Amino acid sequence: AQSVTQPDIHITVSEGASLELRCNYSYGATPYLFWYVQSPGQGLQLLLKYFSGDTLVQGIKGFEAEFKRSQSSFNLRKPSVHWSDAAEYFCAVGARVSTLTFGKGTMLLVSP
Amino acid sequence: KAGVTQTPRYLIKTRGQQVTLSCSPISGHRSVSWYQQTPGQGLQFLFEYFSETQRNKGNFPGRFSGRQFSNSRSEMNVSTLELGDSALYLCASSLRAGQTDTQYFGPGTRLTVL
C-alpha cells in the first residue's frame, strides 16, 4: 500500500529565511509525486509535480522539490520565504493525478 | 475560465440524515475526484469518475456513493450520516487524469453533522 509521511506537523520560519519541508513516501512502482498548498478556507493548489526525468522540479511561487529515489523522499524547498507563504503544505503520491494519497500536511508559520 | 465549483459551501445535518454534494468541474474536464479532509485522518481519496463511470474507489463504507452526469458534473451522496462524517469534502477535476494533467481542486463543502 502506498503512503506518505510528512514528519513535521508545524514549522516556523523567519521571513526571508530558507525553507525545506520533508516528505517521505512508500510506493511499489515509480511514483508520481506532488506538492499542494492549502490556505485557510481554500481548496488545494498544485505547487509542482514529478513524473519522470530531471529529479529537481521547479514549481510556482519560487518553490522547487527534489526527488531522491534512494531515500524515498521528495522534499520541498524555497530559498526565501515570504509572509504570504504561510499555509498548510501537502505532499502526495499516486499512480495517476486523480487518485492521490496525501500526507497529513505541514503547517508553515512565517515570523516577521 | 471558471474553476471547480462546489455547492453548497456549508451544510449542517443531523445524524441519520442523508446529504448530497455537488461539483461542477472546469469546462472540458472529464475526470472528477472526491476527497474527504478531516483533522484526524487528513485528506483521503473517496472516488473518481471519468465519463460517467466510477474508475476508482477509496476505502470508505457503502454509505458514500457518487455519480457523474453526461456534462461531467458530479454528485456525492452520504446516507445515514454519522458524527464522524463531519469534514471538508473536496472535489477536483482534470482533463483525463493523464500523466501530464493537472488536478484542480474546488473550495470544498464543509459538512457538519450534529
Boltz contact constraints between the chains, C-beta under 6 A:
constraints:
  - contact:
      token1: [A, 43]
      token2: [B, 90]
      max_distance: 6.0
  - contact:
      token1: [A, 43]
      token2: [B, 105]
      max_distance: 6.0
  - contact:
      token1: [A, 43]
      token2: [B, 106]
      max_distance: 6.0
  - contact:
      token1: [A, 43]
      token2: [B, 107]
      max_distance: 6.0
  - contact:
      token1: [A, 43]
      token2: [B, 108]
      max_distance: 6.0
  - contact:
      token1: [A, 44]
      token2: [B, 105]
      max_distance: 6.0
  - contact:
      token1: [A, 46]
      token2: [B, 102]
      max_distance: 6.0
  - contact:
      token1: [A, 51]
      token2: [B, 99]
      max_distance: 6.0
  - contact:
      token1: [A, 96]
      token2: [B, 97]
      max_distance: 6.0
  - contact:
      token1: [A, 97]
      token2: [B, 94]
      max_distance: 6.0
  - contact:
      token1: [A, 97]
      token2: [B, 97]
      max_distance: 6.0
  - contact:
      token1: [A, 97]
      token2: [B, 101]
      max_distance: 6.0
  - contact:
      token1: [A, 97]
      token2: [B, 103]
      max_distance: 6.0
  - contact:
      token1: [A, 98]
      token2: [B, 31]
      max_distance: 6.0
  - contact:
      token1: [A, 98]
      token2: [B, 33]
      max_distance: 6.0
  - contact:
      token1: [A, 98]
      token2: [B, 48]
      max_distance: 6.0
  - contact:
      token1: [A, 98]
      token2: [B, 94]
      max_distance: 6.0
  - contact:
      token1: [A, 98]
      token2: [B, 97]
      max_distance: 6.0
  - contact:
      token1: [A, 99]
      token2: [B, 45]
      max_distance: 6.0
  - contact:
      token1: [A, 99]
      token2: [B, 48]
      max_distance: 6.0
  - contact:
      token1: [A, 99]
      token2: [B, 56]
      max_distance: 6.0
  - contact:
      token1: [A, 102]
      token2: [B, 42]
      max_distance: 6.0
  - contact:
      token1: [A, 102]
      token2: [B, 43]
      max_distance: 6.0
  - contact:
      token1: [A, 104]
      token2: [B, 42]
      max_distance: 6.0
